[in-house]
Amino acid sequence: MTEELSLDDNLIEHYSFLVEKGHDIIRLDKFLMLRLANKSRNRIQQCIINGNVFCNNKKQVKSNYKVKPNDEISIRFEYEPLDKSITPENIPLDIIYDDDQIIVVNKKPGMVVHPSFGHYTGTLIHALLYRYSELNKLENKERPGLVHRIDKNTSGLLVVARDSDSMTHLSAQFADHSIERKYIALVWGILKEDHGTIEGNIGRNLKNRKIMDVFPEKDKGKHSITHYKVIERFAYVTLIECRLETGRTHQIRVHMKYIGHPLFNDNEYGGDKILKGTRFSKYTQFIKNCFKLFPTHALHAKSLGFMHPKNNKRINFDSELPKNFHDLIKKWRVYSHSNLSTN
């Protein structure tokens, strides 16, 4: 049986196969060539060399691995669209700052940052190219000017480079972790400590490649550090500020789940269910109303600080929470106060 998986935001194409009972024992590369007739031998071999082929959730780096019945084989390819050109689109943007070197934009929730499988229009890049045509001169035509990104449903600040020198300068700051990024998040449960640090290697979940996981083994994933401090505690949730020391995919979301406090209404990491509190009818309805008010995970990239690529002076930017995030906090505050007054 063959299953073709969806593509993730990194433009990765996934396939997985469950080897049938009675199947001949053959080499891994030959098995994949037979199953993926539309892929070249060289491309399959390169995937194996790069560690992008897995057998029973373990990496197989040798083409001569012998595939056996009941093996689960998965492979991922970098997605190669036929047309990589991007047509600029006149989409409103909240530009916080711009000059000849950089653009700082406050991204709204629900907007995809760059084109990917299933998102060929309406992205932040489409909107930026309409307003800043010189981005087309940059080498990376699919993600011109991007040095970092935030999730589709995360709102907040992003810096974009307008020329190749600024791109190099900003990328170096992200690489050495000197860029300061602070996020506001609403998480399930009451954090007892006023502040703390979460460390753990983050990598792709072995069973669901669309989400991330924390691995205790040092040889898996990438080293990741998140610092948090409590802003306000409510009845069953906590408002926190997170500061990223590293910048991994879904870092705050997966780290908070790792310590048992997933983001409120995070459907990929289990936060879209009632995780704390007694399930009586009024409380259940209150949570449903909260989910309706704020239909995505509660995370906002609030502030951003870095060295300007031209004059090398420190600059800092801050943004307001989206209105419905403010309303969600107010709703929890009112509920918590009324709940305390009746006890």
Phi and psi restraints in degrees (value plus and minus 20) as a CYANA .aco file:
   2 THR   PHI    -137.4   -97.4
   2 THR   PSI     117.8   157.8
   3 GLU   PHI    -147.9  -107.9
   3 GLU   PSI     104.4   144.4
   4 GLU   PHI    -116.7   -76.7
   4 GLU   PSI     101.9   141.9
   5 LEU   PHI    -109.5   -69.5
   5 LEU   PSI     143.6   183.6
   6 SER   PHI     -92.4   -52.4
   6 SER   PSI     146.8   186.8
   7 LEU   PHI    -113.6   -73.6
   7 LEU   PSI     121.0   161.0
   8 ASP   PHI    -111.8   -71.8
   8 ASP   PSI    -197.1  -157.1
   9 ASP   PHI     -88.7   -48.7
   9 ASP   PSI     -32.2     7.8
  10 ASN   PHI    -110.2   -70.2
  10 ASN   PSI      -4.0    36.0
  11 LEU   PHI      37.6    77.6
  11 LEU   PSI      31.7    71.7
  12 ILE   PHI    -134.3   -94.3
  12 ILE   PSI     114.1   154.1
  13 GLU   PHI    -125.0   -85.0
  13 GLU   PSI     104.5   144.5
  14 HIS   PHI    -131.4   -91.4
  14 HIS   PSI     120.9   160.9
  15 TYR   PHI    -154.1  -114.1
  15 TYR   PSI     126.0   166.0
  16 SER   PHI    -157.8  -117.8
  16 SER   PSI     130.0   170.0
  17 PHE   PHI    -156.9  -116.9
  17 PHE   PSI     116.8   156.8
  18 LEU   PHI    -124.8   -84.8
  18 LEU   PSI      96.6   136.6
  19 VAL   PHI     -90.8   -50.8
  19 VAL   PSI     107.0   147.0
  20 GLU   PHI     -88.8   -48.8
  20 GLU   PSI     133.7   173.7
  21 LYS   PHI     -82.5   -42.5
  21 LYS   PSI     118.2   158.2
  22 GLY   PHI      66.3   106.3
  22 GLY   PSI     -21.7    18.3
  23 HIS   PHI     -87.7   -47.7
  23 HIS   PSI     121.5   161.5
  24 ASP   PHI     -82.2   -42.2
  24 ASP   PSI     126.5   166.5
  25 ILE   PHI    -100.2   -60.2
  25 ILE   PSI      93.2   133.2
  26 ILE   PHI    -155.7  -115.7
  26 ILE   PSI     146.6   186.6
  27 ARG   PHI     -83.0   -43.0
  27 ARG   PSI     130.2   170.2
  28 LEU   PHI     -80.1   -40.1
  28 LEU   PSI     -66.5   -26.5
  29 ASP   PHI     -84.6   -44.6
  29 ASP   PSI     -57.2   -17.2
  30 LYS   PHI     -88.1   -48.1
  30 LYS   PSI     -61.5   -21.5
  31 PHE   PHI     -77.7   -37.7
  31 PHE   PSI     -66.4   -26.4
  32 LEU   PHI     -89.1   -49.1
  32 LEU   PSI     -55.1   -15.1
  33 MET   PHI     -84.1   -44.1
  33 MET   PSI     -57.5   -17.5
  34 LEU   PHI     -89.2   -49.2
  34 LEU   PSI     -56.1   -16.1
  35 ARG   PHI    -103.7   -63.7
  35 ARG   PSI     -43.8    -3.8
  36 LEU   PHI    -142.3  -102.3
  36 LEU   PSI      52.3    92.3
  37 ALA   PHI     -84.4   -44.4
  37 ALA   PSI     -42.2    -2.2
  38 ASN   PHI    -106.8   -66.8
  38 ASN   PSI     -19.0    21.0
  39 LYS   PHI    -130.7   -90.7
  39 LYS   PSI     122.0   162.0
  40 SER   PHI     -96.7   -56.7
  40 SER   PSI     137.6   177.6
  41 ARG   PHI     -80.0   -40.0
  41 ARG   PSI     -62.9   -22.9
  42 ASN   PHI     -81.7   -41.7
  42 ASN   PSI     -59.5   -19.5
  43 ARG   PHI     -88.4   -48.4
  43 ARG   PSI     -59.2   -19.2
  44 ILE   PHI     -85.9   -45.9
  44 ILE   PSI     -63.8   -23.8
  45 GLN   PHI     -81.5   -41.5
  45 GLN   PSI     -59.5   -19.5
  46 GLN   PHI     -86.2   -46.2
  46 GLN   PSI     -56.4   -16.4
  47 CYS   PHI     -82.3   -42.3
  47 CYS   PSI     -60.6   -20.6
  48 ILE   PHI     -85.8   -45.8
  48 ILE   PSI     -64.4   -24.4
  49 ILE   PHI     -81.8   -41.8
  49 ILE   PSI     -59.0   -19.0
  50 ASN   PHI     -99.0   -59.0
  50 ASN   PSI     -20.7    19.3
  51 GLY   PHI      57.9    97.9
  51 GLY   PSI       4.4    44.4
  52 ASN   PHI    -121.3   -81.3
  52 ASN   PSI      -2.6    37.4
  53 VAL   PHI    -141.0  -101.0
  53 VAL   PSI     113.5   153.5
  54 PHE   PHI    -144.3  -104.3
  54 PHE   PSI     123.5   163.5
  55 CYS   PHI    -145.0  -105.0
  55 CYS   PSI      97.8   137.8
  56 ASN   PHI      33.5    73.5
  56 ASN   PSI      24.0    64.0
  57 ASN   PHI      48.0    88.0
  57 ASN   PSI      -5.1    34.9
  58 LYS   PHI    -140.2  -100.2
  58 LYS   PSI     121.2   161.2
  59 LYS   PHI     -86.1   -46.1
  59 LYS   PSI     116.7   156.7
  60 GLN   PHI    -138.9   -98.9
  60 GLN   PSI      93.3   133.3
  61 VAL   PHI    -118.3   -78.3
  61 VAL   PSI     -23.1    16.9
  62 LYS   PHI    -131.1   -91.1
  62 LYS   PSI     112.3   152.3
  63 SER   PHI     -87.3   -47.3
  63 SER   PSI     -42.1    -2.1
  64 ASN   PHI    -110.4   -70.4
  64 ASN   PSI     -11.1    28.9
  65 TYR   PHI     -76.5   -36.5
  65 TYR   PSI     115.8   155.8
  66 LYS   PHI    -111.4   -71.4
  66 LYS   PSI      93.0   133.0
  67 VAL   PHI     -93.8   -53.8
  67 VAL   PSI     112.4   152.4
  68 LYS   PHI    -141.4  -101.4
  68 LYS   PSI     141.5   181.5
  69 PRO   PHI     -73.9   -33.9
  69 PRO   PSI     121.5   161.5
  70 ASN   PHI      56.0    96.0
  70 ASN   PSI     -20.1    19.9
  71 ASP   PHI     -86.6   -46.6
  71 ASP   PSI     124.3   164.3
  72 GLU   PHI    -128.1   -88.1
  72 GLU   PSI      94.2   134.2
  73 ILE   PHI    -128.8   -88.8
  73 ILE   PSI     111.6   151.6
  74 SER   PHI    -152.4  -112.4
  74 SER   PSI     128.9   168.9
  75 ILE   PHI    -162.3  -122.3
  75 ILE   PSI     126.0   166.0
  76 ARG   PHI    -151.2  -111.2
  76 ARG   PSI     119.5   159.5
  77 PHE   PHI    -139.2   -99.2
  77 PHE   PSI     128.7   168.7
  78 GLU   PHI     -88.4   -48.4
  78 GLU   PSI     110.6   150.6
  79 TYR   PHI     -92.9   -52.9
  79 TYR   PSI     114.4   154.4
  80 GLU   PHI    -142.0  -102.0
  80 GLU   PSI      71.7   111.7
  81 PRO   PHI     -86.1   -46.1
  81 PRO   PSI     129.6   169.6
  82 LEU   PHI     -84.7   -44.7
  82 LEU   PSI     -57.5   -17.5
  83 ASP   PHI    -142.2  -102.2
  83 ASP   PSI      91.8   131.8
  84 LYS   PHI    -113.7   -73.7
  84 LYS   PSI     -19.8    20.2
  85 SER   PHI     -92.4   -52.4
  85 SER   PSI     129.4   169.4
  86 ILE   PHI    -140.4  -100.4
  86 ILE   PSI     105.7   145.7
  87 THR   PHI    -107.6   -67.6
  87 THR   PSI     100.1   140.1
  88 PRO   PHI     -77.6   -37.6
  88 PRO   PSI     124.9   164.9
  89 GLU   PHI    -149.5  -109.5
  89 GLU   PSI     120.2   160.2
  90 ASN   PHI    -102.3   -62.3
  90 ASN   PSI      64.2   104.2
  91 ILE   PHI    -134.7   -94.7
  91 ILE   PSI     110.2   150.2
  92 PRO   PHI     -79.6   -39.6
  92 PRO   PSI     119.4   159.4
  93 LEU   PHI    -150.8  -110.8
  93 LEU   PSI     130.3   170.3
  94 ASP   PHI    -119.4   -79.4
  94 ASP   PSI      70.7   110.7
  95 ILE   PHI    -105.5   -65.5
  95 ILE   PSI      97.9   137.9
  96 ILE   PHI     -99.2   -59.2
  96 ILE   PSI     -58.1   -18.1
  97 TYR   PHI    -181.9  -141.9
  97 TYR   PSI     126.7   166.7
  98 ASP   PHI    -173.1  -133.1
  98 ASP   PSI     132.1   172.1
  99 ASP   PHI    -168.0  -128.0
  99 ASP   PSI    -182.5  -142.5
 100 ASP   PHI     -92.1   -52.1
 100 ASP   PSI     -35.6     4.4
 101 GLN   PHI    -127.6   -87.6
 101 GLN   PSI     -55.8   -15.8
 102 ILE   PHI    -157.1  -117.1
 102 ILE   PSI     142.8   182.8
 103 ILE   PHI    -152.2  -112.2
 103 ILE   PSI     113.5   153.5
 104 VAL   PHI    -137.7   -97.7
 104 VAL   PSI      99.7   139.7
 105 VAL   PHI    -140.8  -100.8
 105 VAL   PSI     122.9   162.9
 106 ASN   PHI    -118.3   -78.3
 106 ASN   PSI      79.5   119.5
 107 LYS   PHI     -95.5   -55.5
 107 LYS   PSI     116.0   156.0
 108 LYS   PHI    -100.0   -60.0
 108 LYS   PSI     132.2   172.2
 109 PRO   PHI     -85.4   -45.4
 109 PRO   PSI     125.4   165.4
 110 GLY   PHI      75.1   115.1
 110 GLY   PSI     -31.0     9.0
 111 MET   PHI    -114.1   -74.1
 111 MET   PSI     105.3   145.3
 112 VAL   PHI     -94.2   -54.2
 112 VAL   PSI     121.0   161.0
 113 VAL   PHI     -93.8   -53.8
 113 VAL   PSI     -66.4   -26.4
 114 HIS   PHI    -158.5  -118.5
 114 HIS   PSI     140.0   180.0
 115 PRO   PHI     -78.9   -38.9
 115 PRO   PSI     120.1   160.1
 116 SER   PHI    -174.9  -134.9
 116 SER   PSI     158.3   198.3
 117 PHE   PHI     -78.1   -38.1
 117 PHE   PSI     104.2   144.2
 118 GLY   PHI      67.3   107.3
 118 GLY   PSI     -26.0    14.0
 119 HIS   PHI    -152.7  -112.7
 119 HIS   PSI      56.5    96.5
 120 TYR   PHI    -114.6   -74.6
 120 TYR   PSI     -31.7     8.3
 121 THR   PHI    -160.0  -120.0
 121 THR   PSI     147.0   187.0
 122 GLY   PHI      54.1    94.1
 122 GLY   PSI      -6.1    33.9
 123 THR   PHI    -107.5   -67.5
 123 THR   PSI     150.1   190.1
 124 LEU   PHI     -79.9   -39.9
 124 LEU   PSI     -59.3   -19.3
 125 ILE   PHI     -82.8   -42.8
 125 ILE   PSI     -62.0   -22.0
 126 HIS   PHI     -77.6   -37.6
 126 HIS   PSI     -62.1   -22.1
 127 ALA   PHI     -90.3   -50.3
 127 ALA   PSI     -60.9   -20.9
 128 LEU   PHI     -85.9   -45.9
 128 LEU   PSI     -59.6   -19.6
 129 LEU   PHI     -83.4   -43.4
 129 LEU   PSI     -50.8   -10.8
 130 TYR   PHI     -87.6   -47.6
 130 TYR   PSI     -57.3   -17.3
 131 ARG   PHI    -111.7   -71.7
 131 ARG   PSI     -49.9    -9.9
 132 TYR   PHI    -148.3  -108.3
 132 TYR   PSI      63.2   103.2
 133 SER   PHI     -85.0   -45.0
 133 SER   PSI     -44.0    -4.0
 134 GLU   PHI     -84.9   -44.9
 134 GLU   PSI     -35.3     4.7
 135 LEU   PHI     -81.3   -41.3
 135 LEU   PSI     -44.6    -4.6
 136 ASN   PHI     -84.3   -44.3
 136 ASN   PSI     -37.9     2.1
 137 LYS   PHI    -101.6   -61.6
 137 LYS   PSI     -32.9     7.1
 138 LEU   PHI     -93.0   -53.0
 138 LEU   PSI     135.4   175.4
 139 GLU   PHI     -85.5   -45.5
 139 GLU   PSI     -64.4   -24.4
 140 ASN   PHI     -98.6   -58.6
 140 ASN   PSI      83.9   123.9
 141 LYS   PHI     -98.5   -58.5
 141 LYS   PSI     -39.3     0.7
 142 GLU   PHI    -108.9   -68.9
 142 GLU   PSI     -48.4    -8.4
 143 ARG   PHI    -156.6  -116.6
 143 ARG   PSI      35.1    75.1
 144 PRO   PHI     -81.7   -41.7
 144 PRO   PSI     106.1   146.1
 145 GLY   PHI      64.9   104.9
 145 GLY   PSI     -30.0    10.0
 146 LEU   PHI     -98.4   -58.4
 146 LEU   PSI     106.8   146.8
 147 VAL   PHI    -135.3   -95.3
 147 VAL   PSI     -32.4     7.6
 148 HIS   PHI    -179.0  -139.0
 148 HIS   PSI     156.0   196.0
 149 ARG   PHI    -172.9  -132.9
 149 ARG   PSI     146.6   186.6
 150 ILE   PHI    -149.5  -109.5
 150 ILE   PSI     139.7   179.7
 151 ASP   PHI     -80.9   -40.9
 151 ASP   PSI     138.0   178.0
 152 LYS   PHI     -70.7   -30.7
 152 LYS   PSI     -67.5   -27.5
 153 ASN   PHI    -113.4   -73.4
 153 ASN   PSI     -14.4    25.6
 154 THR   PHI    -113.9   -73.9
 154 THR   PSI     112.1   152.1
 155 SER   PHI    -115.7   -75.7
 155 SER   PSI     146.6   186.6
 156 GLY   PHI     105.6   145.6
 156 GLY   PSI    -184.2  -144.2
 157 LEU   PHI    -105.2   -65.2
 157 LEU   PSI     117.7   157.7
 158 LEU   PHI    -155.6  -115.6
 158 LEU   PSI     121.9   161.9
 159 VAL   PHI    -125.7   -85.7
 159 VAL   PSI     117.9   157.9
 160 VAL   PHI    -145.3  -105.3
 160 VAL   PSI     116.3   156.3
 161 ALA   PHI    -105.9   -65.9
 161 ALA   PSI     121.5   161.5
 162 ARG   PHI    -119.7   -79.7
 162 ARG   PSI     -29.5    10.5
 163 ASP   PHI    -167.0  -127.0
 163 ASP   PSI     148.3   188.3
 164 SER   PHI     -87.4   -47.4
 164 SER   PSI     -55.9   -15.9
 165 ASP   PHI     -85.0   -45.0
 165 ASP   PSI     -62.2   -22.2
 166 SER   PHI     -85.6   -45.6
 166 SER   PSI     -56.2   -16.2
 167 MET   PHI     -80.8   -40.8
 167 MET   PSI     -65.7   -25.7
 168 THR   PHI     -85.1   -45.1
 168 THR   PSI     -63.0   -23.0
 169 HIS   PHI     -82.8   -42.8
 169 HIS   PSI     -67.8   -27.8
 170 LEU   PHI     -88.7   -48.7
 170 LEU   PSI     -59.2   -19.2
 171 SER   PHI     -81.2   -41.2
 171 SER   PSI     -57.1   -17.1
 172 ALA   PHI     -85.2   -45.2
 172 ALA   PSI     -56.4   -16.4
 173 GLN   PHI     -87.8   -47.8
 173 GLN   PSI     -58.8   -18.8
 174 PHE   PHI     -86.4   -46.4
 174 PHE   PSI     -57.3   -17.3
 175 ALA   PHI     -86.4   -46.4
 175 ALA   PSI     -57.0   -17.0
 176 ASP   PHI    -115.5   -75.5
 176 ASP   PSI     -10.3    29.7
 177 HIS   PHI      42.1    82.1
 177 HIS   PSI       8.7    48.7
 178 SER   PHI    -109.4   -69.4
 178 SER   PSI     -30.9     9.1
 179 ILE   PHI     -96.8   -56.8
 179 ILE   PSI     114.1   154.1
 180 GLU   PHI    -118.7   -78.7
 180 GLU   PSI     104.7   144.7
 181 ARG   PHI    -150.7  -110.7
 181 ARG   PSI     106.3   146.3
 182 LYS   PHI    -142.2  -102.2
 182 LYS   PSI     116.5   156.5
 183 TYR   PHI    -140.8  -100.8
 183 TYR   PSI     132.7   172.7
 184 ILE   PHI    -129.9   -89.9
 184 ILE   PSI     112.3   152.3
 185 ALA   PHI    -159.2  -119.2
 185 ALA   PSI     126.4   166.4
 186 LEU   PHI    -128.1   -88.1
 186 LEU   PSI     101.9   141.9
 187 VAL   PHI    -142.1  -102.1
 187 VAL   PSI     135.3   175.3
 188 TRP   PHI     -90.9   -50.9
 188 TRP   PSI     122.3   162.3
 189 GLY   PHI      69.6   109.6
 189 GLY   PSI     148.0   188.0
 190 ILE   PHI    -123.3   -83.3
 190 ILE   PSI      93.7   133.7
 191 LEU   PHI     -95.4   -55.4
 191 LEU   PSI     101.3   141.3
 192 LYS   PHI     -93.0   -53.0
 192 LYS   PSI     -60.0   -20.0
 193 GLU   PHI    -102.6   -62.6
 193 GLU   PSI     126.5   166.5
 194 ASP   PHI     -92.9   -52.9
 194 ASP   PSI     -42.7    -2.7
 195 HIS   PHI    -176.0  -136.0
 195 HIS   PSI     142.1   182.1
 196 GLY   PHI    -192.1  -152.1
 196 GLY   PSI     155.3   195.3
 197 THR   PHI    -151.6  -111.6
 197 THR   PSI     115.7   155.7
 198 ILE   PHI    -133.6   -93.6
 198 ILE   PSI     106.2   146.2
 199 GLU   PHI    -145.1  -105.1
 199 GLU   PSI     124.4   164.4
 200 GLY   PHI     149.2   189.2
 200 GLY   PSI     118.7   158.7
 201 ASN   PHI     -87.1   -47.1
 201 ASN   PSI     110.0   150.0
 202 ILE   PHI    -128.5   -88.5
 202 ILE   PSI     110.7   150.7
 203 GLY   PHI    -170.7  -130.7
 203 GLY   PSI     156.1   196.1
 204 ARG   PHI     -82.3   -42.3
 204 ARG   PSI     115.9   155.9
 205 ASN   PHI     -79.2   -39.2
 205 ASN   PSI     115.2   155.2
 206 LEU   PHI     -89.9   -49.9
 206 LEU   PSI     -42.0    -2.0
 207 LYS   PHI    -124.6   -84.6
 207 LYS   PSI     -47.2    -7.2
 208 ASN   PHI    -149.9  -109.9
 208 ASN   PSI      79.6   119.6
 209 ARG   PHI     -90.2   -50.2
 209 ARG   PSI     -27.5    12.5
 210 LYS   PHI    -102.4   -62.4
 210 LYS   PSI     -35.0     5.0
 211 ILE   PHI    -141.5  -101.5
 211 ILE   PSI     148.3   188.3
 212 MET   PHI    -128.0   -88.0
 212 MET   PSI     149.0   189.0
 213 ASP   PHI    -167.7  -127.7
 213 ASP   PSI     140.2   180.2
 214 VAL   PHI    -120.9   -80.9
 214 VAL   PSI     108.4   148.4
 215 PHE   PHI    -130.6   -90.6
 215 PHE   PSI     108.9   148.9
 216 PRO   PHI     -90.4   -50.4
 216 PRO   PSI     -45.7    -5.7
 217 GLU   PHI     -93.7   -53.7
 217 GLU   PSI     114.4   154.4
 218 LYS   PHI     -93.3   -53.3
 218 LYS   PSI     -36.6     3.4
 219 ASP   PHI    -110.8   -70.8
 219 ASP   PSI     -15.7    24.3
 220 LYS   PHI    -138.0   -98.0
 220 LYS   PSI     121.7   161.7
 221 GLY   PHI      50.7    90.7
 221 GLY   PSI    -190.7  -150.7
 222 LYS   PHI    -138.6   -98.6
 222 LYS   PSI     120.5   160.5
 223 HIS   PHI     -78.1   -38.1
 223 HIS   PSI     113.2   153.2
 224 SER   PHI    -162.0  -122.0
 224 SER   PSI     118.3   158.3
 225 ILE   PHI    -154.7  -114.7
 225 ILE   PSI     107.1   147.1
 226 THR   PHI    -145.2  -105.2
 226 THR   PSI     108.6   148.6
 227 HIS   PHI    -123.7   -83.7
 227 HIS   PSI     118.4   158.4
 228 TYR   PHI    -154.6  -114.6
 228 TYR   PSI     135.3   175.3
 229 LYS   PHI    -162.7  -122.7
 229 LYS   PSI     126.4   166.4
 230 VAL   PHI     -98.6   -58.6
 230 VAL   PSI     112.7   152.7
 231 ILE   PHI    -116.5   -76.5
 231 ILE   PSI     -67.3   -27.3
 232 GLU   PHI    -178.6  -138.6
 232 GLU   PSI     120.0   160.0
 233 ARG   PHI    -125.3   -85.3
 233 ARG   PSI     115.4   155.4
 234 PHE   PHI    -133.3   -93.3
 234 PHE   PSI    -185.4  -145.4
 235 ALA   PHI     -80.8   -40.8
 235 ALA   PSI     -70.2   -30.2
 236 TYR   PHI    -153.7  -113.7
 236 TYR   PSI     -13.4    26.6
 237 VAL   PHI    -156.2  -116.2
 237 VAL   PSI     144.5   184.5
 238 THR   PHI    -152.5  -112.5
 238 THR   PSI     115.4   155.4
 239 LEU   PHI    -112.7   -72.7
 239 LEU   PSI     105.6   145.6
 240 ILE   PHI    -152.0  -112.0
 240 ILE   PSI     139.8   179.8
 241 GLU   PHI    -128.0   -88.0
 241 GLU   PSI     113.5   153.5
 242 CYS   PHI    -137.0   -97.0
 242 CYS   PSI     115.2   155.2
 243 ARG   PHI    -136.7   -96.7
 243 ARG   PSI     104.7   144.7
 244 LEU   PHI    -107.6   -67.6
 244 LEU   PSI     106.0   146.0
 245 GLU   PHI    -111.4   -71.4
 245 GLU   PSI     -49.3    -9.3
 246 THR   PHI    -144.4  -104.4
 246 THR   PSI     151.2   191.2
 247 GLY   PHI    -152.6  -112.6
 247 GLY   PSI      62.7   102.7
 248 ARG   PHI    -121.2   -81.2
 248 ARG   PSI     139.4   179.4
 249 THR   PHI     -77.3   -37.3
 249 THR   PSI     107.4   147.4
 250 HIS   PHI      40.0    80.0
 250 HIS   PSI       5.3    45.3
 251 GLN   PHI     -74.7   -34.7
 251 GLN   PSI     -72.5   -32.5
 252 ILE   PHI     -83.7   -43.7
 252 ILE   PSI     -62.3   -22.3
 253 ARG   PHI     -82.5   -42.5
 253 ARG   PSI     -66.0   -26.0
 254 VAL   PHI     -96.6   -56.6
 254 VAL   PSI     -54.4   -14.4
 255 HIS   PHI     -86.2   -46.2
 255 HIS   PSI     -61.6   -21.6
 256 MET   PHI     -87.7   -47.7
 256 MET   PSI     -56.9   -16.9
 257 LYS   PHI     -83.9   -43.9
 257 LYS   PSI     -58.5   -18.5
 258 TYR   PHI     -79.0   -39.0
 258 TYR   PSI     -55.5   -15.5
 259 ILE   PHI    -115.9   -75.9
 259 ILE   PSI      -9.4    30.6
 260 GLY   PHI      67.1   107.1
 260 GLY   PSI      -0.5    39.5
 261 HIS   PHI    -154.2  -114.2
 261 HIS   PSI      47.3    87.3
 262 PRO   PHI     -82.3   -42.3
 262 PRO   PSI     136.8   176.8
 263 LEU   PHI     -83.9   -43.9
 263 LEU   PSI     122.7   162.7
 264 PHE   PHI     -79.9   -39.9
 264 PHE   PSI     107.9   147.9
 265 ASN   PHI      41.9    81.9
 265 ASN   PSI      11.6    51.6
 266 ASP   PHI    -108.9   -68.9
 266 ASP   PSI      82.2   122.2
 267 ASN   PHI     -91.8   -51.8
 267 ASN   PSI     -38.9     1.1
 268 GLU   PHI    -109.4   -69.4
 268 GLU   PSI     -38.9     1.1
 269 TYR   PHI    -143.0  -103.0
 269 TYR   PSI       4.1    44.1
 270 GLY   PHI      65.3   105.3
 270 GLY   PSI     -12.8    27.2
 271 GLY   PHI    -106.7   -66.7
 271 GLY   PSI     -17.4    22.6
 272 ASP   PHI    -115.4   -75.4
 272 ASP   PSI       1.8    41.8
 273 LYS   PHI    -147.2  -107.2
 273 LYS   PSI     144.3   184.3
 274 ILE   PHI     -95.2   -55.2
 274 ILE   PSI      86.2   126.2
 275 LEU   PHI    -120.1   -80.1
 275 LEU   PSI     -41.6    -1.6
 276 LYS   PHI    -156.3  -116.3
 276 LYS   PSI     126.8   166.8
 277 GLY   PHI      80.8   120.8
 277 GLY   PSI     135.6   175.6
 278 THR   PHI     -98.6   -58.6
 278 THR   PSI     115.1   155.1
 279 ARG   PHI    -103.6   -63.6
 279 ARG   PSI      47.8    87.8
 280 PHE   PHI    -116.5   -76.5
 280 PHE   PSI     143.3   183.3
 281 SER   PHI     -77.5   -37.5
 281 SER   PSI     -63.9   -23.9
 282 LYS   PHI     -86.5   -46.5
 282 LYS   PSI     -59.9   -19.9
 283 TYR   PHI     -88.6   -48.6
 283 TYR   PSI     -62.1   -22.1
 284 THR   PHI     -78.7   -38.7
 284 THR   PSI     -63.0   -23.0
 285 GLN   PHI     -86.7   -46.7
 285 GLN   PSI     -56.6   -16.6
 286 PHE   PHI     -80.9   -40.9
 286 PHE   PSI     -65.0   -25.0
 287 ILE   PHI     -84.4   -44.4
 287 ILE   PSI     -62.0   -22.0
 288 LYS   PHI     -80.0   -40.0
 288 LYS   PSI     -60.9   -20.9
 289 ASN   PHI     -84.8   -44.8
 289 ASN   PSI     -58.1   -18.1
 290 CYS   PHI     -84.3   -44.3
 290 CYS   PSI     -65.1   -25.1
 291 PHE   PHI     -81.3   -41.3
 291 PHE   PSI     -57.9   -17.9
 292 LYS   PHI     -88.5   -48.5
 292 LYS   PSI     -60.6   -20.6
 293 LEU   PHI     -85.2   -45.2
 293 LEU   PSI     -60.7   -20.7
 294 PHE   PHI    -147.5  -107.5
 294 PHE   PSI      67.1   107.1
 295 PRO   PHI     -99.8   -59.8
 295 PRO   PSI     -15.7    24.3
 296 THR   PHI    -144.8  -104.8
 296 THR   PSI     156.9   196.9
 297 HIS   PHI     -85.6   -45.6
 297 HIS   PSI     123.1   163.1
 298 ALA   PHI    -105.9   -65.9
 298 ALA   PSI      65.7   105.7
 299 LEU   PHI    -168.0  -128.0
 299 LEU   PSI     111.4   151.4
 300 HIS   PHI    -156.6  -116.6
 300 HIS   PSI     108.2   148.2
 301 ALA   PHI    -100.2   -60.2
 301 ALA   PSI      74.9   114.9
 302 LYS   PHI    -102.4   -62.4
 302 LYS   PSI     -61.5   -21.5
 303 SER   PHI    -156.3  -116.3
 303 SER   PSI     137.3   177.3
 304 LEU   PHI    -168.7  -128.7
 304 LEU   PSI     109.0   149.0
 305 GLY   PHI    -155.8  -115.8
 305 GLY   PSI     116.8   156.8
 306 PHE   PHI    -182.6  -142.6
 306 PHE   PSI     151.7   191.7
 307 MET   PHI    -105.9   -65.9
 307 MET   PSI     110.2   150.2
 308 HIS   PHI     -85.9   -45.9
 308 HIS   PSI     113.7   153.7
 309 PRO   PHI     -86.6   -46.6
 309 PRO   PSI     -37.3     2.7
 310 LYS   PHI    -111.7   -71.7
 310 LYS   PSI     -73.9   -33.9
 311 ASN   PHI    -121.9   -81.9
 311 ASN   PSI     -24.0    16.0
 312 ASN   PHI      41.5    81.5
 312 ASN   PSI       6.5    46.5
 313 LYS   PHI    -117.7   -77.7
 313 LYS   PSI     125.7   165.7
 314 ARG   PHI     -90.2   -50.2
 314 ARG   PSI     111.7   151.7
 315 ILE   PHI    -150.1  -110.1
 315 ILE   PSI     126.4   166.4
 316 ASN   PHI    -151.6  -111.6
 316 ASN   PSI     123.7   163.7
 317 PHE   PHI    -151.5  -111.5
 317 PHE   PSI     129.3   169.3
 318 ASP   PHI    -156.2  -116.2
 318 ASP   PSI     134.2   174.2
 319 SER   PHI    -157.7  -117.7
 319 SER   PSI     136.0   176.0
 320 GLU   PHI    -103.4   -63.4
 320 GLU   PSI     128.4   168.4
 321 LEU   PHI     -84.7   -44.7
 321 LEU   PSI     127.1   167.1
 322 PRO   PHI     -77.2   -37.2
 322 PRO   PSI     130.9   170.9
 323 LYS   PHI     -75.7   -35.7
 323 LYS   PSI     -62.9   -22.9
 324 ASN   PHI     -89.9   -49.9
 324 ASN   PSI     -42.2    -2.2
 325 PHE   PHI     -90.6   -50.6
 325 PHE   PSI     -64.3   -24.3
 326 HIS   PHI     -77.6   -37.6
 326 HIS   PSI     -63.6   -23.6
 327 ASP   PHI     -85.8   -45.8
 327 ASP   PSI     -56.7   -16.7
 328 LEU   PHI     -84.3   -44.3
 328 LEU   PSI     -64.8   -24.8
 329 ILE   PHI     -81.2   -41.2
 329 ILE   PSI     -64.8   -24.8
 330 LYS   PHI     -81.2   -41.2
 330 LYS   PSI     -60.4   -20.4
 331 LYS   PHI     -82.3   -42.3
 331 LYS   PSI     -63.8   -23.8
 332 TRP   PHI     -87.6   -47.6
 332 TRP   PSI     -56.5   -16.5
 333 ARG   PHI     -84.0   -44.0
 333 ARG   PSI     -65.4   -25.4
 334 VAL   PHI     -83.8   -43.8
 334 VAL   PSI     -64.0   -24.0
 335 TYR   PHI     -81.9   -41.9
 335 TYR   PSI     -63.3   -23.3
 336 SER   PHI     -85.0   -45.0
 336 SER   PSI     -63.3   -23.3
 337 HIS   PHI     -85.1   -45.1
 337 HIS   PSI     -62.1   -22.1
 338 SER   PHI     -89.2   -49.2
 338 SER   PSI     -53.2   -13.2
 339 ASN   PHI     -88.9   -48.9
 339 ASN   PSI     -58.2   -18.2
 340 LEU   PHI     -90.4   -50.4
 340 LEU   PSI     -55.9   -15.9
 341 SER   PHI     -90.4   -50.4
 341 SER   PSI     -39.6     0.4
 342 THR   PHI    -114.1   -74.1
 342 THR   PSI     -22.7    17.3
